Amino acid sequence: MKWLEKSAAAGETDAMRVLAYGYEKGGGLPKDVVKAFEWFQKAAEAGDTNAFLEVADRSYDGSGTTADAQKSFVWYLKAAENGSAKAQYCVGLLYERGEGTAQDSREAVHWFKAAAENGFIDAFAELGEMYANDANLPRDDGKSIDYLEKGAAAGNVTAMILLGIKYEDGDGVARDYAKAIEWYEAAANKNSADAMYRLGTLYRGADGNLKDFGKALEWLTKAGAHGNAKAQYSLGDIYEYGQGVPIDRSKALSWFMMAAFKQYPEAMNAVGYYYQNGIGTKEDQTIARNWYQKAADAGSAAGALNLGWYYENGKDQDQAIAFQYYKKSAELNSAGGMFSLGRFYDDGLGIAVNRQEAIKWYLRAMDTGYNRAAYRLAYAYDATFSSDNAAENILLAMRQGDRQIADELKAFSSFTRTALKRSLSRRGLYDGPLDDEIDQPLKSALRDYAMTYGG
């Protein structure tokens, strides 16, 4: 220690770096990442090119100092200009992402190419991705495939997986499942859990002879054993629905739990559902609520929807809290969340009645594929004196299979009943008086409408 410090004080940058590594790793010195960074920075400021990269790395991730992407970029650039392949790659990443410097895809390509030429094989995968998907560059599928193949040939797992995805999706190349499997298997043989997961997913979802639940189970189990949360969740699905295996809800819950403990949002929601309904385990509403909460906090629209339902209908009822979770679910693009949020605005549950907001969310739910909102829209439009819209949604509800709404016409205003007759008249199904009576001609017209449109 004494002689290293003397050497460092005399300007010997190798000694500075040895001290820095010693403090960082605690090898014979008290572990102190702040002192480690200070010595790396002294070495870098003294012109030690090896220290440029060390300072850049720690400035980026905040080890021993405050994270500062701009400072990190400066030091990566110094190291890159001195020929460090890793630094050239990192400069490319920062230009690509616009971190610590202005976003510049062309500069990113320049530095990725420099890194690739210097043997940094991760750069091939980045180049392959950029030529296919960067909005700031002309798409060039030929260059994309070329760089990915070079990276894959050099052993880069990411390049192998990206090639597999391209062949599976037919993205820039002719779809070729055999080649997709070949590249996924190459990556899986290098212990890539992601590649194992993709193989299992391909075999599980494929059409025709390629579908193979046995192989799907094999690869997903391997991926799950390697800790891949998506694979663990998929395995839960497989055992829940009995895809190629006997239905086993206990096993399903076990796999869902593994993924949930890895913070996989949809798995947290699934665990909550299993506990709420006593599937594969003893029913426990409190545990269910806690998992729904975790799922919602992690961004699961389904988790927020189920948590809203719990606070609306469960043992800890609180309509104001239910409203907030339905709102969160709706904002996460859940059609069920949108419908429930509309319902709360419509009925004044947990919030003041606001029919315009209700209509907005019902419409969004329908646009997202929720086909049970039309009857609610009919009532909301009726309440806001939008009779023509109310009438059209009565008919839409019938088309969607609602057999009850035609018997509820007394609940609607006289204006809506008149509008309904006008609407049926335009369709050539009604030729009686355009009044608000629920008469036999109207009932016959609605019956004909239901038969015509399959309601």
C-alpha positions as CSV (number, residue, x, y, z in Angstrom):
1,M,0.0,0.0,0.0
2,K,2.8,2.4,1.0
3,W,4.8,1.8,-2.2
4,L,1.7,1.9,-4.4
5,E,0.7,5.3,-3.0
6,K,4.3,6.6,-3.5
7,S,4.3,5.4,-7.0
8,A,0.9,6.9,-7.7
9,A,1.9,10.2,-6.1
10,A,4.9,10.2,-8.5
11,G,2.4,10.0,-11.5
12,E,2.6,6.3,-12.2
13,T,-0.9,5.6,-13.6
14,D,-0.5,1.8,-13.4
15,A,-0.2,2.2,-9.7
16,M,-3.3,4.4,-9.6
17,R,-5.3,1.8,-11.4
18,V,-4.0,-1.0,-9.1
19,L,-5.1,1.1,-6.1
20,A,-8.5,1.7,-7.7
21,Y,-9.1,-2.0,-8.3
22,G,-8.0,-2.8,-4.8
23,Y,-10.4,-0.4,-3.2
24,E,-13.2,-1.5,-5.5
25,K,-12.8,-5.2,-4.9
26,G,-11.6,-5.0,-1.3
27,G,-8.6,-7.2,-2.1
28,G,-6.2,-6.4,0.8
29,L,-7.8,-3.0,1.2
30,P,-11.0,-1.8,2.8
31,K,-13.7,-1.8,0.2
32,D,-14.4,1.8,-0.9
33,V,-15.9,2.4,-4.3
34,V,-15.6,6.2,-3.9
35,K,-11.9,6.0,-3.4
36,A,-11.7,3.5,-6.2
37,F,-13.4,6.0,-8.6
38,E,-11.1,8.8,-7.4
39,W,-8.0,6.8,-8.3
40,F,-9.5,5.8,-11.7
41,Q,-10.2,9.4,-12.4
42,K,-6.7,10.5,-11.4
43,A,-5.3,7.9,-13.8
44,A,-7.6,9.0,-16.6
45,E,-6.7,12.7,-16.1
46,A,-3.1,11.7,-16.2
47,G,-3.6,10.3,-19.7
48,D,-4.0,6.6,-18.9
49,T,-6.1,5.2,-21.8
50,N,-7.1,2.1,-19.9
51,A,-8.5,4.3,-17.1
52,F,-10.7,6.3,-19.7
53,L,-12.9,3.3,-20.0
54,E,-13.1,2.6,-16.3
55,V,-14.1,6.2,-15.6
56,A,-16.7,6.1,-18.4
57,D,-18.2,2.8,-17.1
58,R,-18.6,4.1,-13.5
59,S,-19.8,7.5,-14.5
60,Y,-22.6,5.8,-16.5
61,D,-23.7,3.4,-13.8
62,G,-22.9,5.7,-10.8
63,S,-20.5,3.3,-9.0
64,G,-18.5,5.5,-6.6
65,T,-19.8,8.7,-8.1
66,T,-23.0,10.3,-9.3
67,A,-24.4,8.8,-12.5
68,D,-23.7,11.2,-15.3
69,A,-24.3,10.1,-18.9
70,Q,-22.8,13.2,-20.4
71,K,-19.6,12.8,-18.5
72,S,-19.6,9.1,-19.4
73,F,-19.9,9.9,-23.0
74,V,-16.9,12.2,-22.9
75,W,-14.7,9.5,-21.4
76,Y,-16.1,6.8,-23.7
77,L,-15.3,9.0,-26.7
78,K,-11.7,9.5,-25.5
79,A,-11.3,5.8,-25.1
80,A,-12.9,5.1,-28.5
81,E,-10.6,7.5,-30.2
82,N,-7.7,5.7,-28.6
83,G,-8.9,2.4,-30.2
84,S,-10.9,0.7,-27.4
85,A,-13.4,-1.6,-29.2
86,K,-15.7,-1.7,-26.1
87,A,-15.7,2.1,-25.9
88,Q,-16.5,2.4,-29.6
89,Y,-19.5,0.1,-29.0
90,C,-20.6,2.2,-26.0
91,V,-20.3,5.4,-27.9
92,G,-22.5,3.9,-30.5
93,L,-25.1,2.9,-27.9
94,L,-25.1,6.4,-26.4
95,Y,-25.5,8.0,-29.9
96,E,-28.3,5.5,-30.7
97,R,-30.2,6.2,-27.5
98,G,-29.4,9.9,-27.2
99,E,-27.9,9.5,-23.8
100,G,-25.2,12.0,-22.7
101,T,-25.3,13.4,-26.3
102,A,-27.7,14.3,-29.0
103,Q,-29.3,11.3,-30.7
104,D,-27.6,10.5,-34.0
105,S,-28.2,7.2,-35.7
106,R,-25.5,7.8,-38.4
107,E,-22.8,8.4,-35.7
108,A,-24.1,5.3,-33.9
109,V,-23.6,3.3,-37.1
110,H,-20.1,4.7,-37.6
111,W,-19.0,3.7,-34.1
112,F,-20.7,0.3,-34.2
113,K,-18.9,-0.4,-37.4
114,A,-15.6,0.6,-35.8
115,A,-16.2,-1.7,-32.9
116,A,-17.2,-4.6,-35.1
117,E,-14.0,-4.1,-37.2
118,N,-12.1,-4.2,-33.9
119,G,-13.7,-7.6,-33.0
120,F,-16.4,-6.4,-30.6
121,I,-19.1,-8.8,-31.8
122,D,-22.0,-7.3,-29.9
123,A,-21.8,-4.4,-32.4
124,F,-23.0,-6.7,-35.2
125,A,-26.3,-7.3,-33.5
126,E,-26.8,-3.5,-33.0
127,L,-26.0,-2.8,-36.7
128,G,-28.4,-5.6,-37.8
129,E,-31.2,-4.1,-35.6
130,M,-30.5,-0.5,-36.7
131,Y,-30.6,-1.2,-40.5
132,A,-34.0,-3.0,-40.0
133,N,-35.8,-0.8,-37.4
134,D,-34.2,2.6,-36.9
135,A,-36.6,5.3,-38.0
136,N,-33.7,7.7,-38.7
137,L,-32.0,5.4,-41.2
138,P,-33.1,4.0,-44.6
139,R,-34.3,0.4,-44.1
140,D,-31.8,-2.0,-45.6
141,D,-32.8,-5.6,-45.0
142,G,-29.8,-6.9,-46.9
143,K,-27.4,-5.1,-44.6
144,S,-29.4,-6.1,-41.6
145,I,-29.2,-9.8,-42.4
146,D,-25.6,-9.5,-43.3
147,Y,-24.6,-8.0,-40.0
148,L,-26.7,-10.4,-38.0
149,E,-25.2,-13.4,-39.8
150,K,-21.7,-12.1,-39.2
151,G,-22.5,-11.6,-35.5
152,A,-24.1,-15.0,-35.2
153,A,-21.2,-16.7,-37.0
154,A,-18.9,-15.0,-34.4
155,G,-21.0,-16.5,-31.6
156,N,-23.1,-13.6,-30.6
157,V,-26.3,-14.9,-29.0
158,T,-28.3,-11.8,-29.6
159,A,-27.6,-11.9,-33.3
160,M,-28.7,-15.5,-33.4
161,I,-32.0,-14.7,-31.7
162,L,-32.6,-11.7,-33.9
163,L,-32.1,-13.9,-37.0
164,G,-34.5,-16.4,-35.6
165,I,-37.1,-13.7,-35.1
166,K,-36.7,-12.5,-38.6
167,Y,-37.2,-15.9,-40.1
168,E,-40.1,-16.7,-37.8
169,D,-41.9,-13.5,-38.6
170,G,-40.8,-13.2,-42.3
171,D,-39.3,-9.8,-41.5
172,G,-37.1,-8.7,-44.4
173,V,-36.7,-12.4,-45.4
174,A,-39.0,-15.1,-46.6
175,R,-40.7,-16.8,-43.6
176,D,-38.8,-20.0,-42.8
177,Y,-39.6,-21.8,-39.6
178,A,-36.8,-24.3,-40.1
179,K,-34.2,-21.5,-40.2
180,A,-35.8,-19.8,-37.2
181,I,-35.6,-23.0,-35.2
182,E,-32.0,-23.5,-36.4
183,W,-30.9,-20.1,-35.1
184,Y,-32.9,-20.4,-31.8
185,E,-31.4,-23.7,-31.2
186,A,-27.9,-22.3,-31.8
187,A,-28.6,-19.7,-29.2
188,A,-30.2,-22.2,-26.8
189,N,-27.1,-24.3,-27.0
190,K,-25.2,-21.3,-25.6
191,N,-27.6,-21.4,-22.6
192,S,-29.8,-18.5,-23.8
193,A,-33.0,-18.8,-21.8
194,D,-34.6,-16.3,-24.2
195,A,-33.9,-18.6,-27.1
196,M,-35.3,-21.6,-25.2
197,Y,-38.5,-19.6,-24.5
198,R,-38.8,-18.6,-28.2
199,L,-38.4,-22.2,-29.3
200,G,-41.1,-23.3,-26.9
201,T,-43.4,-20.5,-27.9
202,L,-42.9,-21.3,-31.6
203,Y,-43.7,-25.0,-31.2
204,R,-46.7,-24.1,-29.0
205,G,-48.3,-21.6,-31.3
206,A,-47.3,-22.9,-34.7
207,D,-49.8,-24.1,-37.3
208,G,-50.2,-27.5,-38.9
209,N,-47.5,-30.2,-38.5
210,L,-45.1,-27.8,-36.8
211,K,-47.2,-27.5,-33.7
212,D,-45.7,-29.8,-31.1
213,F,-46.8,-29.4,-27.5
214,G,-44.2,-32.0,-26.4
215,K,-41.4,-29.9,-27.8
216,A,-43.0,-26.7,-26.5
217,L,-43.1,-28.2,-23.0
218,E,-39.5,-29.4,-23.3
219,W,-38.1,-26.0,-24.3
220,L,-40.3,-23.9,-22.0
221,T,-39.3,-26.1,-19.1
222,K,-35.6,-25.6,-19.9
223,A,-36.2,-21.9,-20.1
224,G,-38.2,-21.9,-16.9
225,A,-35.4,-23.8,-15.1
226,H,-33.0,-21.1,-16.3
227,G,-35.2,-18.5,-14.6
228,N,-37.0,-17.1,-17.7
229,A,-40.2,-15.6,-16.2
230,K,-42.1,-15.5,-19.5
231,A,-41.5,-19.2,-19.9
232,Q,-42.6,-19.9,-16.4
233,Y,-45.8,-18.0,-17.0
234,S,-46.4,-19.9,-20.3
235,L,-45.9,-23.2,-18.4
236,G,-48.6,-22.1,-16.0
237,D,-50.9,-21.6,-19.0
238,I,-50.0,-25.0,-20.4
239,Y,-50.9,-26.8,-17.2
240,E,-54.0,-24.7,-16.6
241,Y,-55.5,-25.5,-20.0
242,G,-54.0,-29.0,-20.5
243,Q,-52.1,-28.3,-23.7
244,G,-50.4,-31.6,-24.4
245,V,-50.5,-32.5,-20.6
246,P,-53.3,-33.3,-18.2
247,I,-54.8,-30.3,-16.6
248,D,-53.0,-29.7,-13.3
249,R,-53.9,-26.4,-11.6
250,S,-51.5,-27.0,-8.7
251,K,-48.6,-27.2,-11.2
252,A,-50.0,-24.2,-13.0
253,L,-50.0,-22.2,-9.8
254,S,-46.4,-23.3,-9.0
255,W,-45.2,-22.0,-12.3
256,F,-47.2,-18.8,-12.0
257,M,-45.7,-18.3,-8.6
258,M,-42.1,-18.7,-9.9
259,A,-42.8,-16.0,-12.5
260,A,-44.6,-13.8,-10.0
261,F,-41.6,-13.8,-7.7
262,K,-39.6,-12.6,-10.6
263,Q,-42.0,-9.6,-10.8
264,Y,-43.7,-10.7,-14.0
265,P,-46.9,-8.7,-13.9
266,E,-49.3,-11.1,-15.6
267,A,-48.1,-13.9,-13.4
268,M,-48.8,-11.8,-10.3
269,N,-52.3,-11.3,-11.6
270,A,-52.7,-15.1,-12.3
271,V,-51.6,-15.9,-8.7
272,G,-54.1,-13.4,-7.4
273,Y,-56.9,-15.0,-9.5
274,Y,-56.0,-18.5,-8.2
275,Y,-56.1,-17.4,-4.6
276,Q,-59.3,-15.4,-5.1
277,N,-61.1,-18.4,-6.5
278,G,-59.4,-21.2,-4.6
279,I,-57.9,-22.8,-7.7
280,G,-55.0,-25.2,-7.0
281,T,-54.8,-23.8,-3.4
282,K,-57.0,-22.7,-0.5
283,E,-59.0,-19.6,-1.2
284,D,-57.6,-16.5,0.5
285,Q,-59.0,-13.1,-0.5
286,T,-56.3,-11.2,1.3
287,I,-53.5,-13.0,-0.5
288,A,-55.4,-12.5,-3.8
289,R,-55.7,-8.7,-3.1
290,N,-52.0,-8.5,-2.3
291,W,-51.0,-10.2,-5.6
292,Y,-53.5,-8.1,-7.6
293,Q,-51.9,-5.0,-6.0
294,K,-48.4,-6.1,-7.0
295,A,-49.6,-6.8,-10.5
296,A,-51.3,-3.4,-10.8
297,D,-48.2,-1.6,-9.4
298,A,-46.1,-3.4,-12.0
299,G,-48.3,-2.2,-14.8
300,S,-50.7,-5.1,-15.4
301,A,-54.0,-3.9,-16.8
302,A,-55.6,-7.2,-15.8
303,G,-54.3,-6.9,-12.3
304,A,-55.7,-3.3,-12.0
305,L,-59.0,-4.5,-13.4
306,N,-59.2,-7.4,-10.9
307,L,-58.2,-5.1,-8.0
308,G,-60.9,-2.7,-9.0
309,W,-63.4,-5.7,-9.0
310,Y,-62.1,-6.7,-5.5
311,Y,-62.7,-3.2,-4.1
312,E,-66.1,-3.0,-5.8
313,N,-67.3,-6.5,-4.7
314,G,-64.9,-8.1,-2.3
315,K,-64.7,-8.1,1.4
316,D,-62.9,-4.7,1.6
317,Q,-65.4,-2.8,-0.5
318,D,-64.4,0.8,-1.3
319,Q,-65.9,2.3,-4.4
320,A,-63.5,5.2,-4.5
321,I,-60.5,2.9,-4.5
322,A,-62.3,0.6,-7.1
323,F,-62.7,3.7,-9.3
324,Q,-59.0,4.5,-9.2
325,Y,-58.0,1.0,-10.2
326,Y,-60.6,0.8,-13.0
327,K,-59.2,4.1,-14.2
328,K,-55.7,2.7,-14.1
329,S,-56.8,-0.4,-16.0
330,A,-58.5,1.7,-18.6
331,E,-55.5,3.9,-19.1
332,L,-53.5,0.7,-19.6
333,N,-55.8,0.0,-22.6
334,S,-57.9,-2.7,-20.9
335,A,-61.3,-2.9,-22.6
336,G,-62.8,-4.3,-19.4
337,G,-61.3,-1.5,-17.5
338,M,-62.7,1.1,-19.9
339,F,-66.2,-0.4,-19.6
340,S,-66.0,-0.5,-15.8
341,L,-64.8,3.0,-15.6
342,G,-67.7,4.1,-17.9
343,R,-70.0,2.2,-15.6
344,F,-68.7,4.0,-12.5
345,Y,-69.1,7.4,-14.2
346,D,-72.6,6.4,-15.3
347,D,-73.8,5.2,-11.9
348,G,-71.8,7.7,-9.7
349,L,-69.8,5.0,-8.0
350,G,-66.7,6.4,-6.2
351,I,-67.1,9.6,-8.3
352,A,-69.8,12.1,-9.2
353,V,-72.1,11.1,-12.1
354,N,-70.7,12.2,-15.4
355,R,-72.5,10.8,-18.4
356,Q,-70.3,12.4,-21.0
357,E,-67.2,10.7,-19.4
358,A,-69.2,7.5,-19.2
359,I,-70.1,7.7,-22.9
360,K,-66.4,8.4,-23.8
361,W,-65.2,5.3,-22.0
362,Y,-68.0,3.1,-23.3
363,L,-67.1,4.1,-26.8
364,R,-63.4,3.5,-26.2
365,A,-64.3,0.0,-24.8
366,M,-66.2,-0.8,-27.9
367,D,-63.4,0.4,-30.1
368,T,-61.1,-1.9,-28.2
369,G,-63.4,-4.9,-28.8
370,Y,-65.6,-4.9,-25.8
371,N,-69.0,-5.9,-27.3
372,R,-71.1,-5.6,-24.2
373,A,-71.1,-1.8,-23.9
374,A,-73.8,-1.0,-26.4
375,Y,-76.7,-1.4,-24.0
376,R,-75.0,0.9,-21.5
377,L,-74.4,3.4,-24.2
378,A,-78.1,3.3,-25.1
379,Y,-79.1,4.3,-21.6
380,A,-76.3,6.9,-21.3
381,Y,-77.3,8.5,-24.6
382,D,-80.9,8.5,-23.5
383,A,-80.1,10.2,-20.2
384,T,-78.2,12.9,-22.1
385,F,-81.1,13.5,-24.6
386,S,-79.1,12.1,-27.5
387,S,-82.1,10.1,-28.7
388,D,-80.8,9.1,-32.2
389,N,-77.6,7.7,-30.7
390,A,-79.6,5.9,-28.0
391,A,-81.8,4.3,-30.6
392,E,-78.9,3.1,-32.7
393,N,-77.2,1.6,-29.6
394,I,-80.4,-0.3,-28.7
395,L,-80.2,-1.9,-32.2
396,L,-76.5,-2.5,-31.8
397,A,-77.1,-4.2,-28.5
398,M,-79.6,-6.5,-30.2
399,R,-77.0,-7.3,-32.9
400,Q,-74.6,-8.2,-30.2
401,G,-77.1,-10.7,-28.8
402,D,-78.8,-8.7,-26.1
403,R,-82.3,-10.3,-26.0
404,Q,-83.5,-8.2,-23.1
405,I,-83.2,-4.6,-24.2
406,A,-86.1,-4.9,-26.6
407,D,-88.3,-5.6,-23.6
408,E,-87.0,-2.6,-21.7
409,L,-88.3,0.2,-23.9
410,K,-90.5,1.6,-21.2
411,A,-87.2,2.6,-19.4
412,F,-86.3,4.9,-22.3
413,S,-87.6,8.3,-22.9
414,S,-90.4,9.0,-25.4
415,F,-87.9,10.7,-27.6
416,T,-85.7,7.6,-27.9
417,R,-88.7,5.4,-28.7
418,T,-89.7,7.8,-31.5
419,A,-86.1,7.8,-32.7
420,L,-86.1,4.0,-32.7
421,K,-89.1,3.9,-34.9
422,R,-87.4,6.4,-37.3
423,S,-84.3,4.2,-37.4
424,L,-86.3,1.0,-38.1
425,S,-88.3,2.9,-40.8
426,R,-85.1,4.0,-42.6
427,R,-84.2,0.3,-42.7
428,G,-87.6,-0.6,-44.3
429,L,-88.7,-2.6,-41.2
430,Y,-91.3,-0.2,-39.8
431,D,-94.1,1.7,-41.6
432,G,-96.3,2.7,-38.7
433,P,-96.8,6.1,-36.9
434,L,-93.7,7.8,-35.7
435,D,-94.9,8.3,-32.2
436,D,-93.5,7.0,-28.8
437,E,-96.0,4.1,-28.4
438,I,-94.7,0.6,-27.8
439,D,-97.2,-0.9,-30.2
440,Q,-97.4,-4.1,-32.1
441,P,-95.8,-2.7,-35.3
442,L,-92.8,-1.7,-33.3
443,K,-92.5,-5.1,-31.6
444,S,-92.8,-6.8,-35.0
445,A,-90.2,-4.5,-36.5
446,L,-87.8,-5.3,-33.6
447,R,-88.4,-9.0,-34.1
448,D,-87.7,-8.7,-37.8
449,Y,-84.6,-6.8,-37.0
450,A,-83.4,-9.5,-34.7
451,M,-84.0,-12.2,-37.2
452,T,-82.3,-10.2,-40.0
453,Y,-79.2,-9.3,-38.0
454,G,-78.8,-12.4,-35.9
455,G,-79.7,-10.9,-32.6
